[in-house]
Amino acid sequence: MLGHSLGGAIAFLLARDRPELVHGLINVEGNFTEQDAFWTKLIAGESGEAWESRFLAMTADPEKWLTQCGIQPTPQRSRWAAQILSNQTASTLYAMSQATIRETLTPEYLETVRLVVAQCKPIHLIAGQRSAQSWGLPEDVRSSATSYFEIPNTGHLMMLESPDVFCKQIEHIIRRV
């Protein structure tokens, strides 16, 4: 199972609740701590109407969203950003953010992570080189992981910035499983 950002937290929760469905995890800068949950906290902290307005602005101008994320827009990246943003509704992201914040911003969440790590499932960690230092990755999780890889010259949205390197790393991990 692969989870990025908010999806990384959801992957650990699924592995806790339905371990028979998860043979391994690829965590791509997934939320471990409040430090990681900056985007999720932002969404969850707004009113539903404020978030919907922000989300509609993002979907209306993917190039601006990319620029705000520190990514140089290109025609391909803009198409991908538009596709990514169209894969969910504002209300779905809002509900997921609220639920994930409730579940993960407790000390018990890191115990969930450690429980999943202790189940001896392969756990692979991927970070963008520019954002790795701000990822609140607990040292014991990193040292217990099967692998850790930083995508060079990228940030949190490394799959948009360097898709070939990102996909090759995912392929390498999957071939090892």
Order of alpha helices (4+ residues) and beta strands (2+ residues): beta-alpha-beta-alpha-alpha-alpha-alpha-alpha-alpha-beta-alpha-beta-alpha-alpha
